[in-house]
Amino acid sequence: MHEGVRRPIFKAVNKMFLIYLPIHSPRCQYVFDKIFAADWGIAYRVTDDREMFQDAPGPKLNYSPGRIADEFFIKATPLLTETAIRDVIAPVAEIHELKVLFPCGGSCDLGFDIFSAVFFLLSRYEEYLPFTPDRFGRYPPDASVAARNHFLEIPLVDKWTDLLKTKLLERFPSLECRAAAFNVVVTYDIDVAYKYRGRSRTRNVRSILKDLLQLNAANLRSRYQTLYRQRQDPWDTYQVMKTTIESSRLAAVVFFLLGEYSRYNKNLEYQHPLMKRLVKEVVTYSQIGIHPSFNSSVETGQILLEKQRLEQLSGQKITKSRQHFLKFTLPGTYRALLEAGITEDYSMGYPYARGFRAGTSKPFYFYDLQTDKATPLVIFPVCMMDGNFMDNRPVHRETILGKIYDLIDEVQSVKGTFIPIWHNHTISNTAEYHEWKNIHDQMIDRLVGVLQR
């Protein structure tokens, strides 16, 4: 298994890159740090001295409202020098065969304000504006500029920055950028550890009555055989998970739901011996993280409480998290994660739409728009979840695999990080999920093949 999940690196690989910036701002620094330092490994310097900029030799870029001479020029729109959150309508155009935000005409060497465009998507600016939430209080994908303009399944931020790199290298061949590499982190959510085992007597009686009312003889038989040790629990897929992770040598993170039982939290009680044993088993072959419960995004202290439970069970410090139901609000949930000591979050995706919610397949730091500051929380964007495809009935395996392969190809083309979400029950060999296990296994084979090229 790979050694952990890569975090953004800021070690420079070449000489100073100069940027003319008449008005300094935290937003500009955030975007420059992301593109030049984290992604490219370039040490950069910002100056507001126009004459010094003109006279300076070497690679340089002018980011301001107007061109100075014949330098590489990106025309700045006001977004990055503002401090307020306003009702921004990000204009969309098509340039260089890509959808772009904030087009600024031919006077700009790229034709659009790439820095404002990147900031708008990475900061999730539009999620701070008024919107109509879904029935669970989440930001709906249809409200996003990406979905409305049909680029949700394209990592546009990564393609934009690749375009900028290409143009700068054409102008400054001496510019040295760190080589990027395609990366994979396979993730699993343990929403319900076992289908039958570990439930209280009350829950079992209630489930049996439900099966009787529905005349579900197969479920009754399966439950009986499992509880009386005549067969393995149908959702006990942890040996499959272990074999997959160890044989593929892919980085993996398993997230455990440890909230109190409720309508949307159905896992075993966290102190149940089966849960204790399971966590101890999983940490031997995978990284783990907390899967904060349904209401954790609005209940003060809940994330910290559940994180402490997992630390108690695992004997490890827990720094990774993914919200149950991908339910979070900005900036509140991310602030709560930081307060709880979480440094990596894997919630940036949509529960019923595949693609790139923040426009990128690469890790980035959370920027709190309300305080106008970058934070230490690293966001690892997910691009697909098994549930994104569950509406397909009957299951057309080749069609679904084609869509997953397209996402893999998109991420591989920009040397990003492919992060899918699966669940322990969807990789089971039960009749209901047998096809999904096959899809999962073929996805793993495809990822291994791409990494070995």
SVG drawing of the C-alpha trace seen along z (x, -y; Angstrom):
<svg xmlns="http://www.w3.org/2000/svg" viewBox="-48 -52 65 75">
<polyline fill="none" stroke="black" stroke-width="0.4" points="0.0,0.0 1.3,-3.5 2.6,-5.4 -0.3,-7.7 -2.1,-10.2 -0.1,-13.0 -0.6,-16.5 0.2,-19.6 4.0,-20.2 5.5,-23.7 9.2,-22.9 10.3,-25.0 12.3,-23.4 13.4,-26.5 14.4,-30.2 12.0,-33.0 9.0,-33.7 7.9,-37.4 4.3,-38.5 3.2,-42.2 0.3,-42.7 -0.7,-46.4 -3.0,-45.4 -2.0,-42.6 -4.8,-40.4 -5.3,-37.1 -7.3,-35.8 -4.5,-36.4 -2.0,-34.8 -4.2,-31.7 -4.5,-31.2 -0.9,-31.9 0.1,-29.4 -2.1,-26.8 -1.0,-27.0 2.6,-28.1 3.8,-26.7 1.7,-23.6 1.0,-22.3 4.1,-23.5 6.8,-23.8 7.7,-27.4 9.0,-29.9 7.3,-33.2 7.6,-36.8 4.9,-39.5 5.7,-43.2 3.7,-46.3 6.8,-48.2 6.0,-48.7 9.5,-49.9 11.2,-47.0 8.8,-44.6 9.6,-46.0 13.3,-45.8 13.4,-42.4 14.8,-39.6 13.4,-36.1 9.9,-34.6 7.3,-37.0 3.6,-37.7 1.5,-40.8 -1.8,-40.4 -3.5,-43.8 -6.3,-45.7 -3.9,-46.8 -1.0,-45.7 2.4,-47.4 4.4,-46.4 4.8,-43.0 4.9,-41.0 2.7,-37.9 -0.5,-39.5 -3.6,-38.2 -6.3,-40.9 -7.6,-41.1 -11.2,-41.3 -12.2,-42.8 -13.0,-39.5 -9.7,-38.8 -9.2,-42.3 -12.6,-42.4 -13.2,-41.4 -17.0,-41.1 -19.1,-38.2 -21.5,-39.6 -23.9,-38.0 -21.3,-37.2 -22.5,-36.0 -19.5,-34.3 -19.8,-34.8 -19.0,-31.8 -17.4,-31.6 -15.5,-29.0 -11.8,-29.7 -9.1,-27.3 -11.8,-24.6 -12.5,-24.9 -15.3,-26.5 -13.9,-29.4 -15.1,-31.8 -14.5,-35.6 -13.6,-36.0 -11.7,-39.3 -11.2,-39.5 -8.2,-39.5 -6.1,-41.9 -5.4,-39.1 -2.9,-36.4 -5.3,-33.7 -8.5,-35.4 -9.9,-35.0 -9.0,-35.8 -7.8,-32.4 -7.0,-33.4 -10.5,-34.7 -12.0,-31.6 -9.9,-29.2 -10.7,-31.1 -14.4,-31.1 -14.5,-27.3 -12.1,-26.3 -13.5,-28.6 -17.0,-27.3 -18.1,-31.0 -21.5,-30.1 -22.3,-28.0 -22.1,-31.1 -24.8,-32.7 -28.5,-32.1 -29.7,-28.7 -32.6,-26.3 -31.2,-23.3 -32.3,-19.7 -34.4,-17.8 -31.4,-17.1 -30.2,-20.8 -27.4,-20.2 -26.2,-22.3 -27.7,-20.8 -25.5,-20.2 -28.0,-21.7 -27.5,-25.1 -23.8,-25.1 -22.3,-27.0 -20.6,-23.7 -23.8,-21.8 -25.7,-24.6 -22.9,-24.9 -22.2,-21.2 -18.7,-20.9 -19.3,-19.2 -17.6,-16.0 -14.5,-17.9 -11.7,-19.0 -11.6,-22.5 -9.4,-24.1 -6.7,-21.5 -7.1,-22.0 -6.9,-25.8 -3.7,-25.6 -2.2,-23.2 -3.1,-25.7 -1.4,-28.5 1.7,-26.3 1.8,-25.5 1.6,-29.2 4.2,-30.3 6.6,-27.6 6.2,-28.8 7.1,-32.3 9.7,-31.3 11.4,-27.9 13.7,-28.2 10.8,-27.9 11.0,-24.6 7.9,-23.0 7.6,-20.0 6.5,-16.9 3.0,-15.9 1.8,-12.2 -1.6,-10.5 -2.6,-9.3 -5.4,-7.2 -7.1,-7.0 -9.9,-4.4 -12.3,-5.2 -15.0,-3.2 -17.7,-4.3 -18.9,-2.0 -22.4,-3.3 -23.7,0.1 -21.0,2.5 -23.2,5.7 -26.6,6.4 -27.8,8.5 -25.0,9.0 -24.6,6.6 -28.1,5.3 -30.0,5.0 -32.8,7.4 -35.3,4.6 -33.9,3.8 -33.9,7.5 -37.5,8.0 -38.6,4.9 -36.8,6.1 -38.3,9.6 -41.8,8.2 -41.1,6.0 -40.0,9.1 -43.0,11.0 -45.4,8.2 -43.7,8.0 -43.6,11.8 -39.8,11.6 -38.9,15.2 -35.4,14.8 -34.5,12.1 -35.9,14.1 -33.9,17.1 -30.7,15.1 -31.1,13.3 -31.6,16.6 -28.6,18.3 -26.4,15.3 -27.5,14.9 -27.1,18.6 -23.6,18.7 -24.7,20.8 -23.3,18.3 -21.3,15.1 -23.1,11.8 -23.9,10.6 -22.2,7.2 -19.1,8.6 -16.9,7.7 -13.8,6.8 -11.7,9.6 -12.6,8.6 -11.7,5.0 -8.4,6.1 -7.5,8.3 -8.4,5.5 -6.2,2.9 -3.2,5.2 -3.2,6.8 -3.7,3.5 -1.3,1.6 -3.6,-1.4 -3.8,-4.0 -7.1,-3.6 -9.1,-5.3 -12.0,-3.6 -14.4,-5.9 -16.4,-4.7 -19.8,-6.1 -19.9,-6.2 -22.9,-8.5 -25.9,-7.5 -28.6,-5.4 -31.2,-7.5 -33.3,-7.7 -30.2,-8.4 -27.5,-6.8 -28.0,-3.0 -24.6,-1.7 -23.9,0.5 -23.4,-1.1 -19.7,-2.2 -18.8,-0.2 -20.2,3.0 -17.5,5.7 -18.0,6.3 -17.3,2.6 -14.2,2.7 -12.9,5.8 -13.7,4.4 -11.8,1.2 -8.8,3.0 -8.8,5.3 -9.2,2.5 -6.3,0.4 -3.9,3.3 -4.4,2.8 -5.8,-0.7 -5.8,-4.3 -9.0,-5.2 -11.1,-8.3 -14.2,-9.4 -17.5,-9.5 -19.3,-12.3 -23.0,-11.5 -26.0,-13.0 -26.5,-16.0 -22.9,-16.5 -22.7,-19.5 -25.1,-21.4 -24.6,-19.9 -21.8,-21.7 -19.1,-19.3 -20.5,-16.2 -17.6,-15.8 -15.0,-16.0 -17.0,-13.5 -17.2,-10.9 -13.6,-11.5 -12.6,-10.7 -14.6,-7.5 -12.6,-6.3 -9.4,-7.3 -10.4,-5.2 -11.2,-2.2 -8.2,-2.4 -5.5,-3.7 -4.6,-6.2 -4.8,-9.9 -7.6,-10.6 -7.0,-13.4 -9.2,-12.3 -13.0,-12.8 -15.9,-12.5 -19.4,-13.7 -22.2,-11.2 -24.6,-11.8 -21.9,-14.3 -23.8,-16.7 -22.0,-19.9 -22.4,-23.6 -19.8,-26.3 -18.0,-27.5 -19.6,-26.0 -18.8,-22.3 -15.3,-22.9 -14.6,-25.2 -16.0,-22.4 -13.6,-19.9 -10.7,-22.2 -11.7,-22.7 -11.9,-18.9 -8.3,-18.5 -9.2,-17.2 -6.7,-18.2 -8.0,-16.3 -11.6,-16.1 -13.0,-13.9 -16.6,-15.3 -16.2,-17.6 -18.4,-15.8 -22.1,-15.3 -24.2,-12.4 -26.2,-12.1 -24.0,-13.6 -20.6,-12.5 -17.9,-15.0 -15.8,-17.7 -17.7,-19.9 -14.8,-22.3 -13.7,-22.0 -10.5,-20.1 -9.2,-16.6 -6.3,-17.8 -6.1,-18.5 -6.4,-22.1 -6.7,-24.1 -10.1,-25.3 -10.5,-29.0 -12.9,-30.6 -14.7,-33.3 -16.3,-34.8 -13.0,-35.4 -11.2,-35.8 -8.4,-33.5 -6.8,-30.3 -7.0,-27.5 -4.9,-24.4 -7.7,-22.0 -6.8,-20.1 -9.8,-19.2 -9.4,-15.9 -12.2,-16.1 -14.1,-13.0 -15.4,-12.5 -17.8,-9.6 -19.8,-7.5 -21.5,-4.1 -24.8,-5.9 -24.3,-8.2 -25.2,-5.3 -27.8,-3.4 -30.7,-4.9 -29.7,-2.7 -32.2,0.1 -31.6,2.6 -27.8,2.3 -26.1,1.9 -22.6,2.7 -20.8,1.6 -22.6,-1.7 -21.7,-2.5 -18.1,-1.3 -17.8,-3.5 -18.8,-6.6 -16.3,-5.6 -13.6,-5.1 -14.3,-8.5 -13.7,-10.0 -10.5,-8.1 -9.3,-9.3 -10.2,-12.9 -8.2,-12.7 -5.3,-10.9 -5.1,-13.5 -4.4,-16.3 -2.3,-14.1 -4.8,-14.5 -6.0,-12.3 -8.9,-9.9 -11.0,-9.4 -14.1,-7.2 -16.5,-6.4 -17.7,-2.9 -19.5,-1.2 -18.9,2.2 -22.4,3.4 -22.0,2.4 -19.0,4.7 -20.9,7.7 -21.8,10.8 -25.5,10.5 -28.0,10.7 -28.8,7.0 -25.2,5.8 -23.5,8.5 -23.2,6.4 -21.9,3.5 -19.1,5.6 -18.1,6.5 -18.1,2.9 -15.9,2.1 -13.5,4.8 -13.2,3.8 -12.7,0.2 -9.8,1.3 -8.3,3.3 -8.5,0.2 -6.8,-2.0 -4.0,0.4 -3.5,0.7 -3.3,-3.1 -0.8,-3.4 1.4,-0.7 1.6,-2.4"/>
</svg>
